[in-house]
Amino acid sequence: MAETTLDLRHLPKARAYAELQVHVDNVLEGIDDPIAEMATISALVHHAFGWLWTGFYRKVDPELLRVGPYQGTLGCLEIALGRGVCGAAAKERRTVIVRDVEEFPGHIACDARSRSEIVVPVFDARDEVIAVLDIDATTVGAFDDDDRVGLERIVARFRRR
């Protein structure tokens, strides 16, 4: 299959995520390498929606996330568990949607243009958090429950490992 990225910004989010899910599954069919999957998912999600920053922070020890595959400007290299939006999502084991990053206590600003953020925990088959998917947008209120549902479905592939 010729790998291509889709621009889905013109579609309602629920439909866009459904199309993206099919595309991700097709592109990654037969791939069993979490880094390759993270890199591909980052690229596909980033280009589908035109976000500012899209990528993974991998859990490298019980208290530390380290930048993994991503698309966008430089990201923070390491984030302590519980710190910022990424650390909160990993520690709390739940998706965190931040409507306005200026209103999130302890927000880590890797790019001053970031105005809203969603962070989705990534679980393995043992129900352990192995990473988070972090996405930043340049507008306030860019993310909603459609994003949460769509992104949680996309990263659910790591649970099947």
C-alpha positions as CSV (number, residue, x, y, z in Angstrom):
1,M,0.0,0.0,0.0
2,A,1.2,3.5,-0.8
3,E,1.3,5.3,2.5
4,T,-0.4,8.6,2.3
5,T,-1.6,11.2,4.8
6,L,-5.1,12.3,4.8
7,D,-6.4,15.9,5.4
8,L,-9.6,15.4,7.3
9,R,-10.2,18.9,8.6
10,H,-13.2,19.4,6.3
11,L,-15.2,16.6,7.9
12,P,-17.1,16.4,11.2
13,K,-14.7,15.1,13.8
14,A,-16.5,11.8,14.5
15,R,-16.5,10.9,10.8
16,A,-12.9,12.1,10.4
17,Y,-11.7,9.9,13.3
18,A,-13.6,6.9,11.8
19,E,-11.8,7.4,8.5
20,L,-8.5,8.0,10.2
21,Q,-8.9,4.8,12.2
22,V,-9.4,2.7,9.0
23,H,-6.4,4.4,7.5
24,V,-4.2,3.8,10.6
25,D,-5.2,0.1,10.7
26,N,-4.5,-0.3,7.0
27,V,-1.1,1.4,7.0
28,L,0.0,-0.4,10.2
29,E,-1.3,-3.9,9.2
30,G,1.3,-6.5,10.1
31,I,3.5,-4.0,12.0
32,D,4.4,-5.1,15.5
33,D,6.9,-2.4,16.5
34,P,5.7,0.2,19.0
35,I,8.1,2.9,17.9
36,A,7.1,2.5,14.2
37,E,3.5,2.6,15.2
38,M,4.0,5.7,17.3
39,A,5.9,7.4,14.5
40,T,3.2,6.6,12.0
41,I,0.3,7.5,14.2
42,S,2.0,10.8,15.0
43,A,2.3,11.6,11.3
44,L,-1.2,10.5,10.3
45,V,-3.0,12.3,13.1
46,H,-0.9,15.5,12.8
47,H,-1.5,15.9,9.1
48,A,-5.1,14.8,9.2
49,F,-6.0,17.7,11.5
50,G,-3.2,20.2,11.1
51,W,-2.4,20.4,14.8
52,L,0.6,22.4,16.1
53,W,2.3,19.4,17.8
54,T,1.4,15.7,17.8
55,G,3.5,13.0,19.4
56,F,4.2,10.5,22.1
57,Y,6.0,10.7,25.4
58,R,7.2,7.2,26.4
59,K,7.3,6.1,30.0
60,V,11.0,5.2,30.5
61,D,10.9,4.6,34.3
62,P,8.2,4.7,36.9
63,E,8.5,8.5,37.3
64,L,9.6,9.8,33.9
65,L,8.2,10.4,30.4
66,R,10.7,10.9,27.6
67,V,9.9,12.3,24.2
68,G,9.2,9.7,21.5
69,P,8.1,10.0,17.9
70,Y,6.4,13.3,17.1
71,Q,5.5,15.8,14.4
72,G,6.0,19.6,15.0
73,T,8.5,21.9,16.6
74,L,10.9,20.7,19.3
75,G,9.2,19.1,22.2
76,C,10.2,18.9,25.9
77,L,12.7,16.1,26.2
78,E,11.6,14.8,29.6
79,I,8.6,15.2,31.8
80,A,8.2,14.0,35.4
81,L,5.1,11.9,36.1
82,G,2.5,14.1,37.5
83,R,3.9,17.3,36.0
84,G,2.1,19.3,33.3
85,V,-0.7,17.9,31.2
86,C,1.3,14.9,30.0
87,G,2.5,13.9,33.5
88,A,-1.1,14.3,34.9
89,A,-2.6,12.1,32.2
90,A,0.0,9.4,32.8
91,K,-0.3,9.5,36.5
92,E,-4.1,9.7,36.6
93,R,-4.4,7.1,33.8
94,R,-7.1,9.2,32.0
95,T,-7.4,11.5,29.0
96,V,-7.0,15.1,29.9
97,I,-8.5,17.8,27.7
98,V,-7.3,21.4,28.4
99,R,-9.5,24.0,26.9
100,D,-7.0,26.8,27.6
101,V,-3.5,26.0,28.6
102,E,-3.1,29.3,30.5
103,E,-5.7,28.0,32.9
104,F,-4.0,24.7,33.6
105,P,-1.9,24.9,36.8
106,G,1.7,23.7,36.0
107,H,1.2,23.7,32.3
108,I,4.6,23.1,30.5
109,A,4.9,25.4,27.5
110,C,7.2,23.8,25.0
111,D,5.8,26.1,22.3
112,A,4.4,29.5,23.2
113,R,1.8,29.2,20.4
114,S,0.1,26.3,22.1
115,R,-3.4,27.3,23.4
116,S,-5.2,24.0,24.0
117,E,-4.1,20.4,24.5
118,I,-5.3,16.8,24.8
119,V,-3.2,14.0,26.3
120,V,-4.3,10.4,26.0
121,P,-2.7,7.6,28.0
122,V,-1.4,4.6,26.1
123,F,-1.8,1.2,27.8
124,D,-0.2,-2.1,27.0
125,A,-1.8,-5.6,27.3
126,R,-1.0,-5.6,31.1
127,D,-2.9,-2.4,31.6
128,E,0.3,-0.5,32.3
129,V,0.8,3.1,31.0
130,I,3.6,2.9,28.4
131,A,3.2,6.3,26.9
132,V,0.9,9.3,26.3
133,L,-0.2,10.8,23.1
134,D,0.1,14.6,23.4
135,I,-1.5,17.0,20.9
136,D,-1.3,20.8,21.0
137,A,-3.4,23.3,19.0
138,T,-3.0,27.0,18.4
139,T,-6.6,27.8,19.3
140,V,-8.4,27.7,22.6
141,G,-11.0,25.0,22.9
142,A,-9.7,22.9,19.9
143,F,-10.4,19.5,21.6
144,D,-13.6,17.9,22.7
145,D,-15.1,14.5,23.5
146,D,-15.0,13.5,19.8
147,D,-11.2,13.9,19.9
148,R,-11.0,11.9,23.1
149,V,-13.1,9.0,21.8
150,G,-11.3,9.0,18.4
151,L,-7.8,9.2,19.9
152,E,-8.5,6.6,22.6
153,R,-9.6,4.2,19.9
154,I,-6.5,4.8,17.8
155,V,-4.1,4.1,20.7
156,A,-6.1,1.1,21.8
157,R,-4.0,-0.9,19.3
158,F,-1.1,-0.9,21.9
159,R,-3.4,-2.9,24.4
160,R,-3.5,-5.8,21.9
161,R,0.2,-6.4,22.0
